[in-house]
Amino acid sequence: GLGSVTAAKLGAARVLATDRDGKVLALAAQNARANGVGGTVSAASLSWGRPGPEAADSPLAQSWDVVIGADVTYNRDAWPVLFETIEAARVPCLLSASERRPNELASLQDAMRKAGLTVELVDSPMRNGYGADKVKLFWVRAPQGPTQEGAGKGREGAGKGR
């Protein structure tokens, strides 16, 4: 995906693009190779939610510095499992979201806060066009606890998609 290729181009040492759809994963790997970052970007299946004990090989079991989520908030019914995934990742998450319905982003922020997540609206680097006008960026952090891992281990990112 775009987020994964961008992270690699900006210097991430290791990037993982995730989705639950095998066709999307194949396309993400193809795009990474086509953009010269196939050696940095890999792709793996991920279903949202808290992983069970059988998920030792889940991408969430690995250690990452940051999770990037792009175009993952359009389905309100999926927000609770998205929030569980952010908590399970145990690292900050940068989400991009667009206002597809009235008050959607305010509702998203409220829902994240009610789920116990810390949310900070950040300025977009986009100055013109749809990205500047309609897309908002959020730093989202789960409550910090003794299981907090992964921060400070190099510039790495995992793109999470549903």
PyMOL commands that place a pseudoatom at each C-alpha (Angstrom):
pseudoatom trace, name=CA, resn=GLY, resi=1, chain=A, elem=C, hetatm=0, pos=[0.000, 0.000, 0.000]
pseudoatom trace, name=CA, resn=LEU, resi=2, chain=A, elem=C, hetatm=0, pos=[0.875, 3.636, -0.299]
pseudoatom trace, name=CA, resn=GLY, resi=3, chain=A, elem=C, hetatm=0, pos=[1.609, 4.011, 3.424]
pseudoatom trace, name=CA, resn=SER, resi=4, chain=A, elem=C, hetatm=0, pos=[4.061, 1.119, 3.412]
pseudoatom trace, name=CA, resn=VAL, resi=5, chain=A, elem=C, hetatm=0, pos=[5.925, 2.262, 0.301]
pseudoatom trace, name=CA, resn=THR, resi=6, chain=A, elem=C, hetatm=0, pos=[6.058, 5.807, 1.700]
pseudoatom trace, name=CA, resn=ALA, resi=7, chain=A, elem=C, hetatm=0, pos=[7.434, 4.604, 5.051]
pseudoatom trace, name=CA, resn=ALA, resi=8, chain=A, elem=C, hetatm=0, pos=[10.144, 2.629, 3.245]
pseudoatom trace, name=CA, resn=LYS, resi=9, chain=A, elem=C, hetatm=0, pos=[11.021, 5.539, 0.965]
pseudoatom trace, name=CA, resn=LEU, resi=10, chain=A, elem=C, hetatm=0, pos=[11.315, 7.793, 4.031]
pseudoatom trace, name=CA, resn=GLY, resi=11, chain=A, elem=C, hetatm=0, pos=[13.869, 5.467, 5.594]
pseudoatom trace, name=CA, resn=ALA, resi=12, chain=A, elem=C, hetatm=0, pos=[12.052, 2.795, 7.583]
pseudoatom trace, name=CA, resn=ALA, resi=13, chain=A, elem=C, hetatm=0, pos=[14.335, -0.198, 7.980]
pseudoatom trace, name=CA, resn=ARG, resi=14, chain=A, elem=C, hetatm=0, pos=[11.499, -2.738, 7.908]
pseudoatom trace, name=CA, resn=VAL, resi=15, chain=A, elem=C, hetatm=0, pos=[7.876, -2.273, 6.860]
pseudoatom trace, name=CA, resn=LEU, resi=16, chain=A, elem=C, hetatm=0, pos=[4.996, -4.718, 6.947]
pseudoatom trace, name=CA, resn=ALA, resi=17, chain=A, elem=C, hetatm=0, pos=[1.848, -4.134, 4.878]
pseudoatom trace, name=CA, resn=THR, resi=18, chain=A, elem=C, hetatm=0, pos=[-1.138, -6.030, 6.263]
pseudoatom trace, name=CA, resn=ASP, resi=19, chain=A, elem=C, hetatm=0, pos=[-4.645, -6.852, 5.151]
pseudoatom trace, name=CA, resn=ARG, resi=20, chain=A, elem=C, hetatm=0, pos=[-6.907, -9.857, 5.474]
pseudoatom trace, name=CA, resn=ASP, resi=21, chain=A, elem=C, hetatm=0, pos=[-7.426, -10.076, 1.695]
pseudoatom trace, name=CA, resn=GLY, resi=22, chain=A, elem=C, hetatm=0, pos=[-4.781, -12.107, -0.153]
pseudoatom trace, name=CA, resn=LYS, resi=23, chain=A, elem=C, hetatm=0, pos=[-5.301, -10.149, -3.391]
pseudoatom trace, name=CA, resn=VAL, resi=24, chain=A, elem=C, hetatm=0, pos=[-4.632, -6.865, -1.577]
pseudoatom trace, name=CA, resn=LEU, resi=25, chain=A, elem=C, hetatm=0, pos=[-1.471, -8.364, -0.046]
pseudoatom trace, name=CA, resn=ALA, resi=26, chain=A, elem=C, hetatm=0, pos=[-0.216, -9.510, -3.462]
pseudoatom trace, name=CA, resn=LEU, resi=27, chain=A, elem=C, hetatm=0, pos=[-0.865, -6.039, -4.878]
pseudoatom trace, name=CA, resn=ALA, resi=28, chain=A, elem=C, hetatm=0, pos=[0.956, -4.387, -1.955]
pseudoatom trace, name=CA, resn=ALA, resi=29, chain=A, elem=C, hetatm=0, pos=[4.008, -6.616, -2.512]
pseudoatom trace, name=CA, resn=GLN, resi=30, chain=A, elem=C, hetatm=0, pos=[3.898, -5.914, -6.271]
pseudoatom trace, name=CA, resn=ASN, resi=31, chain=A, elem=C, hetatm=0, pos=[3.701, -2.150, -5.644]
pseudoatom trace, name=CA, resn=ALA, resi=32, chain=A, elem=C, hetatm=0, pos=[6.635, -2.326, -3.228]
pseudoatom trace, name=CA, resn=ARG, resi=33, chain=A, elem=C, hetatm=0, pos=[8.775, -4.125, -5.836]
pseudoatom trace, name=CA, resn=ALA, resi=34, chain=A, elem=C, hetatm=0, pos=[7.674, -1.715, -8.586]
pseudoatom trace, name=CA, resn=ASN, resi=35, chain=A, elem=C, hetatm=0, pos=[8.754, 1.219, -6.404]
pseudoatom trace, name=CA, resn=GLY, resi=36, chain=A, elem=C, hetatm=0, pos=[12.149, -0.222, -5.526]
pseudoatom trace, name=CA, resn=VAL, resi=37, chain=A, elem=C, hetatm=0, pos=[11.415, -1.108, -1.887]
pseudoatom trace, name=CA, resn=GLY, resi=38, chain=A, elem=C, hetatm=0, pos=[10.566, -4.802, -2.228]
pseudoatom trace, name=CA, resn=GLY, resi=39, chain=A, elem=C, hetatm=0, pos=[13.481, -5.708, 0.026]
pseudoatom trace, name=CA, resn=THR, resi=40, chain=A, elem=C, hetatm=0, pos=[12.153, -3.460, 2.809]
pseudoatom trace, name=CA, resn=VAL, resi=41, chain=A, elem=C, hetatm=0, pos=[8.391, -3.995, 2.520]
pseudoatom trace, name=CA, resn=SER, resi=42, chain=A, elem=C, hetatm=0, pos=[6.809, -7.375, 3.146]
pseudoatom trace, name=CA, resn=ALA, resi=43, chain=A, elem=C, hetatm=0, pos=[3.136, -8.304, 3.339]
pseudoatom trace, name=CA, resn=ALA, resi=44, chain=A, elem=C, hetatm=0, pos=[1.195, -10.500, 5.772]
pseudoatom trace, name=CA, resn=SER, resi=45, chain=A, elem=C, hetatm=0, pos=[-2.374, -11.352, 6.611]
pseudoatom trace, name=CA, resn=LEU, resi=46, chain=A, elem=C, hetatm=0, pos=[-3.936, -9.647, 9.622]
pseudoatom trace, name=CA, resn=SER, resi=47, chain=A, elem=C, hetatm=0, pos=[-7.457, -9.856, 10.968]
pseudoatom trace, name=CA, resn=TRP, resi=48, chain=A, elem=C, hetatm=0, pos=[-8.330, -7.098, 13.386]
pseudoatom trace, name=CA, resn=GLY, resi=49, chain=A, elem=C, hetatm=0, pos=[-8.979, -7.618, 17.069]
pseudoatom trace, name=CA, resn=ARG, resi=50, chain=A, elem=C, hetatm=0, pos=[-7.052, -8.956, 20.030]
pseudoatom trace, name=CA, resn=PRO, resi=51, chain=A, elem=C, hetatm=0, pos=[-5.009, -11.963, 18.946]
pseudoatom trace, name=CA, resn=GLY, resi=52, chain=A, elem=C, hetatm=0, pos=[-5.634, -15.206, 20.817]
pseudoatom trace, name=CA, resn=PRO, resi=53, chain=A, elem=C, hetatm=0, pos=[-2.880, -17.362, 22.306]
pseudoatom trace, name=CA, resn=GLU, resi=54, chain=A, elem=C, hetatm=0, pos=[-2.625, -19.270, 19.018]
pseudoatom trace, name=CA, resn=ALA, resi=55, chain=A, elem=C, hetatm=0, pos=[-1.500, -16.074, 17.255]
pseudoatom trace, name=CA, resn=ALA, resi=56, chain=A, elem=C, hetatm=0, pos=[2.213, -16.229, 18.114]
pseudoatom trace, name=CA, resn=ASP, resi=57, chain=A, elem=C, hetatm=0, pos=[2.972, -15.749, 14.418]
pseudoatom trace, name=CA, resn=SER, resi=58, chain=A, elem=C, hetatm=0, pos=[0.614, -12.758, 14.085]
pseudoatom trace, name=CA, resn=PRO, resi=59, chain=A, elem=C, hetatm=0, pos=[2.121, -9.485, 12.862]
pseudoatom trace, name=CA, resn=LEU, resi=60, chain=A, elem=C, hetatm=0, pos=[0.982, -8.034, 16.206]
pseudoatom trace, name=CA, resn=ALA, resi=61, chain=A, elem=C, hetatm=0, pos=[3.328, -10.430, 18.026]
pseudoatom trace, name=CA, resn=GLN, resi=62, chain=A, elem=C, hetatm=0, pos=[6.269, -8.711, 16.335]
pseudoatom trace, name=CA, resn=SER, resi=63, chain=A, elem=C, hetatm=0, pos=[7.768, -5.511, 17.640]
pseudoatom trace, name=CA, resn=TRP, resi=64, chain=A, elem=C, hetatm=0, pos=[7.181, -2.273, 15.696]
pseudoatom trace, name=CA, resn=ASP, resi=65, chain=A, elem=C, hetatm=0, pos=[7.903, 1.380, 16.335]
pseudoatom trace, name=CA, resn=VAL, resi=66, chain=A, elem=C, hetatm=0, pos=[4.690, 2.705, 14.813]
pseudoatom trace, name=CA, resn=VAL, resi=67, chain=A, elem=C, hetatm=0, pos=[1.544, 1.455, 13.088]
pseudoatom trace, name=CA, resn=ILE, resi=68, chain=A, elem=C, hetatm=0, pos=[0.171, 3.374, 10.112]
pseudoatom trace, name=CA, resn=GLY, resi=69, chain=A, elem=C, hetatm=0, pos=[-3.493, 2.966, 9.236]
pseudoatom trace, name=CA, resn=ALA, resi=70, chain=A, elem=C, hetatm=0, pos=[-4.779, 4.504, 6.014]
pseudoatom trace, name=CA, resn=ASP, resi=71, chain=A, elem=C, hetatm=0, pos=[-8.410, 4.395, 4.927]
pseudoatom trace, name=CA, resn=VAL, resi=72, chain=A, elem=C, hetatm=0, pos=[-9.362, 2.048, 7.762]
pseudoatom trace, name=CA, resn=THR, resi=73, chain=A, elem=C, hetatm=0, pos=[-12.110, 4.017, 9.537]
pseudoatom trace, name=CA, resn=TYR, resi=74, chain=A, elem=C, hetatm=0, pos=[-14.905, 4.098, 6.950]
pseudoatom trace, name=CA, resn=ASN, resi=75, chain=A, elem=C, hetatm=0, pos=[-16.863, 1.236, 8.556]
pseudoatom trace, name=CA, resn=ARG, resi=76, chain=A, elem=C, hetatm=0, pos=[-18.185, 2.357, 11.954]
pseudoatom trace, name=CA, resn=ASP, resi=77, chain=A, elem=C, hetatm=0, pos=[-19.131, -1.219, 12.841]
pseudoatom trace, name=CA, resn=ALA, resi=78, chain=A, elem=C, hetatm=0, pos=[-15.444, -2.177, 12.634]
pseudoatom trace, name=CA, resn=TRP, resi=79, chain=A, elem=C, hetatm=0, pos=[-14.205, 0.582, 14.952]
pseudoatom trace, name=CA, resn=PRO, resi=80, chain=A, elem=C, hetatm=0, pos=[-14.233, -1.590, 18.121]
pseudoatom trace, name=CA, resn=VAL, resi=81, chain=A, elem=C, hetatm=0, pos=[-11.967, -4.250, 16.587]
pseudoatom trace, name=CA, resn=LEU, resi=82, chain=A, elem=C, hetatm=0, pos=[-9.757, -1.524, 15.091]
pseudoatom trace, name=CA, resn=PHE, resi=83, chain=A, elem=C, hetatm=0, pos=[-9.325, -0.104, 18.596]
pseudoatom trace, name=CA, resn=GLU, resi=84, chain=A, elem=C, hetatm=0, pos=[-8.533, -3.599, 19.934]
pseudoatom trace, name=CA, resn=THR, resi=85, chain=A, elem=C, hetatm=0, pos=[-5.896, -3.943, 17.222]
pseudoatom trace, name=CA, resn=ILE, resi=86, chain=A, elem=C, hetatm=0, pos=[-4.311, -0.617, 18.168]
pseudoatom trace, name=CA, resn=GLU, resi=87, chain=A, elem=C, hetatm=0, pos=[-4.184, -1.742, 21.802]
pseudoatom trace, name=CA, resn=ALA, resi=88, chain=A, elem=C, hetatm=0, pos=[-2.725, -5.128, 20.853]
pseudoatom trace, name=CA, resn=ALA, resi=89, chain=A, elem=C, hetatm=0, pos=[0.026, -3.484, 18.765]
pseudoatom trace, name=CA, resn=ARG, resi=90, chain=A, elem=C, hetatm=0, pos=[1.318, -1.726, 21.937]
pseudoatom trace, name=CA, resn=VAL, resi=91, chain=A, elem=C, hetatm=0, pos=[2.836, 1.173, 19.942]
pseudoatom trace, name=CA, resn=PRO, resi=92, chain=A, elem=C, hetatm=0, pos=[1.591, 4.554, 18.667]
pseudoatom trace, name=CA, resn=CYS, resi=93, chain=A, elem=C, hetatm=0, pos=[-0.616, 4.490, 15.599]
pseudoatom trace, name=CA, resn=LEU, resi=94, chain=A, elem=C, hetatm=0, pos=[-0.934, 7.166, 12.928]
pseudoatom trace, name=CA, resn=LEU, resi=95, chain=A, elem=C, hetatm=0, pos=[-4.398, 6.989, 11.360]
pseudoatom trace, name=CA, resn=SER, resi=96, chain=A, elem=C, hetatm=0, pos=[-5.594, 8.905, 8.351]
pseudoatom trace, name=CA, resn=ALA, resi=97, chain=A, elem=C, hetatm=0, pos=[-9.345, 9.282, 8.093]
pseudoatom trace, name=CA, resn=SER, resi=98, chain=A, elem=C, hetatm=0, pos=[-11.688, 11.211, 5.848]
pseudoatom trace, name=CA, resn=GLU, resi=99, chain=A, elem=C, hetatm=0, pos=[-15.092, 12.694, 6.601]
pseudoatom trace, name=CA, resn=ARG, resi=100, chain=A, elem=C, hetatm=0, pos=[-17.401, 10.562, 4.466]
pseudoatom trace, name=CA, resn=ARG, resi=101, chain=A, elem=C, hetatm=0, pos=[-20.511, 11.297, 6.508]
pseudoatom trace, name=CA, resn=PRO, resi=102, chain=A, elem=C, hetatm=0, pos=[-21.439, 14.356, 8.603]
pseudoatom trace, name=CA, resn=ASN, resi=103, chain=A, elem=C, hetatm=0, pos=[-19.670, 14.451, 11.992]
pseudoatom trace, name=CA, resn=GLU, resi=104, chain=A, elem=C, hetatm=0, pos=[-17.890, 11.159, 11.291]
pseudoatom trace, name=CA, resn=LEU, resi=105, chain=A, elem=C, hetatm=0, pos=[-14.474, 12.308, 12.482]
pseudoatom trace, name=CA, resn=ALA, resi=106, chain=A, elem=C, hetatm=0, pos=[-15.858, 13.807, 15.698]
pseudoatom trace, name=CA, resn=SER, resi=107, chain=A, elem=C, hetatm=0, pos=[-17.671, 10.511, 16.317]
pseudoatom trace, name=CA, resn=LEU, resi=108, chain=A, elem=C, hetatm=0, pos=[-14.455, 8.587, 15.613]
pseudoatom trace, name=CA, resn=GLN, resi=109, chain=A, elem=C, hetatm=0, pos=[-12.505, 10.701, 18.112]
pseudoatom trace, name=CA, resn=ASP, resi=110, chain=A, elem=C, hetatm=0, pos=[-15.216, 10.266, 20.747]
pseudoatom trace, name=CA, resn=ALA, resi=111, chain=A, elem=C, hetatm=0, pos=[-15.320, 6.501, 20.198]
pseudoatom trace, name=CA, resn=MET, resi=112, chain=A, elem=C, hetatm=0, pos=[-11.525, 6.215, 20.481]
pseudoatom trace, name=CA, resn=ARG, resi=113, chain=A, elem=C, hetatm=0, pos=[-11.516, 8.177, 23.730]
pseudoatom trace, name=CA, resn=LYS, resi=114, chain=A, elem=C, hetatm=0, pos=[-14.374, 6.095, 25.148]
pseudoatom trace, name=CA, resn=ALA, resi=115, chain=A, elem=C, hetatm=0, pos=[-12.315, 3.001, 24.279]
pseudoatom trace, name=CA, resn=GLY, resi=116, chain=A, elem=C, hetatm=0, pos=[-9.516, 4.365, 26.471]
pseudoatom trace, name=CA, resn=LEU, resi=117, chain=A, elem=C, hetatm=0, pos=[-7.263, 5.523, 23.647]
pseudoatom trace, name=CA, resn=THR, resi=118, chain=A, elem=C, hetatm=0, pos=[-5.428, 8.842, 23.652]
pseudoatom trace, name=CA, resn=VAL, resi=119, chain=A, elem=C, hetatm=0, pos=[-6.127, 10.782, 20.448]
pseudoatom trace, name=CA, resn=GLU, resi=120, chain=A, elem=C, hetatm=0, pos=[-4.289, 13.796, 19.071]
pseudoatom trace, name=CA, resn=LEU, resi=121, chain=A, elem=C, hetatm=0, pos=[-5.243, 15.541, 15.832]
pseudoatom trace, name=CA, resn=VAL, resi=122, chain=A, elem=C, hetatm=0, pos=[-2.074, 16.401, 13.882]
pseudoatom trace, name=CA, resn=ASP, resi=123, chain=A, elem=C, hetatm=0, pos=[-1.576, 18.771, 10.980]
pseudoatom trace, name=CA, resn=SER, resi=124, chain=A, elem=C, hetatm=0, pos=[-1.507, 17.209, 7.557]
pseudoatom trace, name=CA, resn=PRO, resi=125, chain=A, elem=C, hetatm=0, pos=[1.585, 17.780, 5.441]
pseudoatom trace, name=CA, resn=MET, resi=126, chain=A, elem=C, hetatm=0, pos=[-0.761, 18.171, 2.468]
pseudoatom trace, name=CA, resn=ARG, resi=127, chain=A, elem=C, hetatm=0, pos=[-1.397, 21.820, 1.615]
pseudoatom trace, name=CA, resn=ASN, resi=128, chain=A, elem=C, hetatm=0, pos=[-3.782, 21.502, -1.339]
pseudoatom trace, name=CA, resn=GLY, resi=129, chain=A, elem=C, hetatm=0, pos=[-6.425, 19.165, -2.689]
pseudoatom trace, name=CA, resn=TYR, resi=130, chain=A, elem=C, hetatm=0, pos=[-8.484, 16.379, -1.143]
pseudoatom trace, name=CA, resn=GLY, resi=131, chain=A, elem=C, hetatm=0, pos=[-5.749, 15.338, 1.306]
pseudoatom trace, name=CA, resn=ALA, resi=132, chain=A, elem=C, hetatm=0, pos=[-5.556, 18.853, 2.697]
pseudoatom trace, name=CA, resn=ASP, resi=133, chain=A, elem=C, hetatm=0, pos=[-9.309, 19.455, 2.810]
pseudoatom trace, name=CA, resn=LYS, resi=134, chain=A, elem=C, hetatm=0, pos=[-10.900, 16.117, 3.670]
pseudoatom trace, name=CA, resn=VAL, resi=135, chain=A, elem=C, hetatm=0, pos=[-8.281, 13.856, 5.288]
pseudoatom trace, name=CA, resn=LYS, resi=136, chain=A, elem=C, hetatm=0, pos=[-7.319, 14.219, 8.937]
pseudoatom trace, name=CA, resn=LEU, resi=137, chain=A, elem=C, hetatm=0, pos=[-4.404, 12.592, 10.734]
pseudoatom trace, name=CA, resn=PHE, resi=138, chain=A, elem=C, hetatm=0, pos=[-4.637, 11.224, 14.258]
pseudoatom trace, name=CA, resn=TRP, resi=139, chain=A, elem=C, hetatm=0, pos=[-1.889, 10.024, 16.606]
pseudoatom trace, name=CA, resn=VAL, resi=140, chain=A, elem=C, hetatm=0, pos=[-3.547, 7.298, 18.628]
pseudoatom trace, name=CA, resn=ARG, resi=141, chain=A, elem=C, hetatm=0, pos=[-1.990, 5.684, 21.668]
pseudoatom trace, name=CA, resn=ALA, resi=142, chain=A, elem=C, hetatm=0, pos=[-3.234, 2.861, 23.839]
pseudoatom trace, name=CA, resn=PRO, resi=143, chain=A, elem=C, hetatm=0, pos=[-2.834, 3.134, 27.597]
pseudoatom trace, name=CA, resn=GLN, resi=144, chain=A, elem=C, hetatm=0, pos=[0.789, 2.530, 28.500]
pseudoatom trace, name=CA, resn=GLY, resi=145, chain=A, elem=C, hetatm=0, pos=[1.455, -0.421, 30.722]
pseudoatom trace, name=CA, resn=PRO, resi=146, chain=A, elem=C, hetatm=0, pos=[4.103, -2.954, 31.597]
pseudoatom trace, name=CA, resn=THR, resi=147, chain=A, elem=C, hetatm=0, pos=[3.637, -4.724, 28.228]
pseudoatom trace, name=CA, resn=GLN, resi=148, chain=A, elem=C, hetatm=0, pos=[4.673, -1.664, 26.211]
pseudoatom trace, name=CA, resn=GLU, resi=149, chain=A, elem=C, hetatm=0, pos=[7.327, -2.932, 23.789]
pseudoatom trace, name=CA, resn=GLY, resi=150, chain=A, elem=C, hetatm=0, pos=[8.929, -2.041, 20.514]
pseudoatom trace, name=CA, resn=ALA, resi=151, chain=A, elem=C, hetatm=0, pos=[9.597, 1.685, 20.853]
pseudoatom trace, name=CA, resn=GLY, resi=152, chain=A, elem=C, hetatm=0, pos=[13.120, 2.812, 20.090]
pseudoatom trace, name=CA, resn=LYS, resi=153, chain=A, elem=C, hetatm=0, pos=[14.220, -0.240, 18.124]
pseudoatom trace, name=CA, resn=GLY, resi=154, chain=A, elem=C, hetatm=0, pos=[14.949, 1.518, 14.832]
pseudoatom trace, name=CA, resn=ARG, resi=155, chain=A, elem=C, hetatm=0, pos=[12.800, 3.119, 12.191]
pseudoatom trace, name=CA, resn=GLU, resi=156, chain=A, elem=C, hetatm=0, pos=[10.222, 0.488, 11.446]
pseudoatom trace, name=CA, resn=GLY, resi=157, chain=A, elem=C, hetatm=0, pos=[6.552, 0.658, 10.593]
pseudoatom trace, name=CA, resn=ALA, resi=158, chain=A, elem=C, hetatm=0, pos=[3.662, -1.663, 10.029]
pseudoatom trace, name=CA, resn=GLY, resi=159, chain=A, elem=C, hetatm=0, pos=[0.740, -0.665, 7.850]
pseudoatom trace, name=CA, resn=LYS, resi=160, chain=A, elem=C, hetatm=0, pos=[-2.428, -2.216, 9.181]
pseudoatom trace, name=CA, resn=GLY, resi=161, chain=A, elem=C, hetatm=0, pos=[-5.484, -2.698, 7.027]
pseudoatom trace, name=CA, resn=ARG, resi=162, chain=A, elem=C, hetatm=0, pos=[-8.622, -4.703, 7.450]
for i in range(1, 162): cmd.bond("trace and resi %d" % i, "trace and resi %d" % (i + 1))
show_as sticks, trace
zoom trace
